[in-house]
Amino acid sequence: MTVRTRPALWWRMGIVLSAGLGLSLGTAPLVYFTVQSNVIVLGYFIGAVYWMTKRGTVDAPAPRLRGAATLYILITGLVSHILLQHGANPLPGLVSGPDRLAHWSSFFLHYVTPVMVIIDWLVLKPRNAAAWKDIPLWLAFPLGYAAIVLTRNALFDDYPTPYPYFFFDPTTKGYGYVWGQIAQLTVEFVVLAALVVGLDRLGTLVAGKLRPAPQA
């Protein structure tokens, strides 16, 4: 069986398709973390598909980058569903409403792609590739994103889309609220990063349990 017939390759091509559709159907600017995280996922999995076909392997390349992409898209999905949409069902907007194209874009960006990437992380190879020491490196991007948003708006008053998310906006509740939100999100992101590493370990354990024992 060649790599071109392996489910891993086709699954990762599906991730590329999902992220690509979400980005191309929408009009949100790059200033949003959602867009940036999906661009990272798209770029990584395009590279992964190329690597797999070039090397004839089902193992994805650059496990550290794969873990980072998984964390960022997980953050995107959870923050959107819990904080921004308050757990609302995303399905009705796909079949009714004035802007179904935008709803489809959001559905791919916030639901389909994150779920597919998490499944990829849980099921596909390489396994046991993430390290606990990777967590601070992974967190540099979301924390740097927050720092750039706040610094940019302190320097440029007329920047378009000054506060992409409500928890960055100090105009109503002040900077104390903003820093409190960032501190809370940082703790939650650390937990999510640990979960990503833990799921990698769990996937390895489950795969080992399911693997047939060698015959004597």
DAZINOR-V300871 format. One record per residue. N is the residue number from 1. SS is DSSP state (h for helix, s for strand, l for the rest). NEAR is the number of other C-alpha atoms within 8 Angstrom. D_FIRST is the distance of its C-alpha to the first C-alpha in whole Angstrom. Layout:
((N | SS | NEAR | D_FIRST) (N | SS | NEAR | D_FIRST))
This chain:
((1 | l | 4 | 0) (2 | l | 6 | 4) (3 | h | 11 | 7) (4 | h | 7 | 8) (5 | h | 8 | 6) (6 | l | 10 | 7) (7 | h | 6 | 11) (8 | h | 8 | 12) (9 | h | 13 | 12) (10 | h | 10 | 14) (11 | h | 9 | 16) (12 | h | 12 | 17) (13 | h | 11 | 18) (14 | h | 8 | 20) (15 | h | 13 | 22) (16 | h | 12 | 23) (17 | h | 8 | 24) (18 | h | 12 | 26) (19 | h | 15 | 28) (20 | h | 9 | 28) (21 | h | 10 | 30) (22 | h | 14 | 32) (23 | h | 13 | 33) (24 | h | 8 | 34) (25 | h | 10 | 35) (26 | l | 10 | 38) (27 | l | 7 | 41) (28 | l | 6 | 41) (29 | l | 6 | 42) (30 | l | 7 | 40) (31 | l | 8 | 43) (32 | l | 9 | 41) (33 | h | 9 | 39) (34 | h | 10 | 37) (35 | h | 13 | 36) (36 | h | 10 | 36) (37 | h | 12 | 33) (38 | h | 13 | 31) (39 | h | 10 | 31) (40 | h | 9 | 30) (41 | h | 13 | 27) (42 | h | 12 | 26) (43 | h | 8 | 27) (44 | h | 11 | 25) (45 | h | 12 | 22) (46 | h | 10 | 22) (47 | h | 8 | 22) (48 | h | 11 | 19) (49 | h | 12 | 17) (50 | h | 8 | 18) (51 | h | 12 | 17) (52 | h | 14 | 14) (53 | h | 10 | 13) (54 | h | 6 | 15) (55 | h | 6 | 14) (56 | l | 9 | 10) (57 | l | 9 | 11) (58 | l | 10 | 11) (59 | l | 8 | 15) (60 | l | 13 | 17) (61 | l | 7 | 20) (62 | l | 6 | 24) (63 | h | 10 | 24) (64 | h | 9 | 28) (65 | h | 8 | 28) (66 | h | 11 | 25) (67 | h | 13 | 27) (68 | h | 9 | 30) (69 | h | 12 | 29) (70 | h | 14 | 28) (71 | h | 12 | 32) (72 | h | 10 | 33) (73 | h | 16 | 31) (74 | h | 11 | 32) (75 | h | 10 | 36) (76 | h | 13 | 36) (77 | h | 12 | 35) (78 | h | 9 | 37) (79 | h | 9 | 40) (80 | h | 10 | 40) (81 | h | 12 | 40) (82 | h | 9 | 42) (83 | h | 9 | 45) (84 | h | 7 | 45) (85 | l | 8 | 44) (86 | l | 7 | 45) (87 | l | 7 | 43) (88 | l | 6 | 43) (89 | l | 5 | 41) (90 | l | 8 | 39) (91 | l | 6 | 38) (92 | h | 7 | 41) (93 | h | 9 | 41) (94 | h | 11 | 38) (95 | h | 7 | 40) (96 | l | 7 | 44) (97 | l | 7 | 46) (98 | l | 4 | 47) (99 | l | 6 | 44) (100 | h | 11 | 41) (101 | h | 9 | 39) (102 | h | 10 | 40) (103 | h | 11 | 39) (104 | h | 11 | 35) (105 | h | 14 | 35) (106 | h | 11 | 36) (107 | h | 11 | 34) (108 | h | 13 | 31) (109 | h | 17 | 33) (110 | h | 14 | 34) (111 | h | 10 | 32) (112 | h | 10 | 28) (113 | h | 14 | 27) (114 | h | 14 | 29) (115 | h | 8 | 27) (116 | h | 9 | 24) (117 | h | 11 | 24) (118 | h | 10 | 25) (119 | h | 9 | 22) (120 | h | 10 | 20) (121 | h | 12 | 22) (122 | h | 10 | 23) (123 | h | 7 | 19) (124 | l | 10 | 17) (125 | l | 8 | 16) (126 | l | 8 | 18) (127 | l | 9 | 21) (128 | l | 8 | 24) (129 | l | 8 | 25) (130 | l | 10 | 28) (131 | l | 7 | 31) (132 | l | 7 | 34) (133 | l | 6 | 36) (134 | h | 9 | 34) (135 | h | 11 | 36) (136 | h | 7 | 39) (137 | h | 8 | 37) (138 | h | 11 | 35) (139 | h | 11 | 38) (140 | h | 8 | 40) (141 | h | 8 | 39) (142 | h | 8 | 40) (143 | h | 9 | 43) (144 | h | 8 | 43) (145 | h | 9 | 43) (146 | h | 10 | 46) (147 | h | 8 | 48) (148 | h | 8 | 47) (149 | h | 11 | 48) (150 | h | 9 | 52) (151 | h | 8 | 53) (152 | h | 9 | 52) (153 | h | 11 | 54) (154 | h | 7 | 57) (155 | h | 6 | 57) (156 | l | 7 | 56) (157 | l | 6 | 58) (158 | l | 5 | 57) (159 | l | 8 | 53) (160 | l | 4 | 52) (161 | l | 6 | 50) (162 | l | 8 | 52) (163 | l | 9 | 50) (164 | l | 8 | 47) (165 | l | 6 | 47) (166 | h | 6 | 50) (167 | h | 9 | 50) (168 | h | 11 | 51) (169 | l | 11 | 54) (170 | h | 10 | 57) (171 | h | 5 | 59) (172 | h | 5 | 60) (173 | h | 9 | 60) (174 | h | 9 | 60) (175 | h | 7 | 58) (176 | h | 7 | 58) (177 | h | 10 | 56) (178 | h | 13 | 53) (179 | h | 8 | 53) (180 | h | 8 | 53) (181 | h | 9 | 50) (182 | h | 10 | 48) (183 | h | 8 | 49) (184 | h | 8 | 48) (185 | h | 8 | 45) (186 | h | 9 | 44) (187 | h | 8 | 44) (188 | h | 8 | 42) (189 | h | 10 | 40) (190 | h | 10 | 40) (191 | h | 8 | 39) (192 | h | 11 | 36) (193 | h | 12 | 35) (194 | h | 10 | 35) (195 | h | 8 | 33) (196 | h | 11 | 30) (197 | h | 12 | 30) (198 | h | 8 | 31) (199 | h | 10 | 28) (200 | h | 14 | 26) (201 | h | 10 | 27) (202 | h | 9 | 27) (203 | h | 12 | 24) (204 | h | 10 | 23) (205 | h | 8 | 26) (206 | h | 8 | 24) (207 | h | 8 | 21) (208 | h | 7 | 22) (209 | h | 7 | 24) (210 | h | 6 | 21) (211 | l | 6 | 19) (212 | l | 5 | 20) (213 | l | 4 | 22) (214 | l | 4 | 22) (215 | l | 3 | 23) (216 | l | 2 | 26))
